[in-house]
Amino acid sequence: MLALRPNCECCDRDLSPASRQAFICSFECTFCADCVEGTLKGICPNCGGELVRRPIRPEAKLIHNPASTLRVFKAEGCLPKNAA
């Protein structure tokens, strides 16, 4: 089950479970649309995989399957994997 992390790893923007601005890779690294489209150009800086829009968990399902509260943030910022 997806963790639905609460923030963007690059800029620390809050991303609610219902956000259509949340993007993930296959390892569930989580980024906001602005970082994905701008800095990252659609590629995860951690694994080099594709970033796609994160699905929304129906609100009723969040009761028994809540979103994660663990924040992952790269204080040094994010660079595309191929820019390092």
Order of alpha helices (4+ residues) and beta strands (2+ residues): beta-beta-alpha-beta-alpha
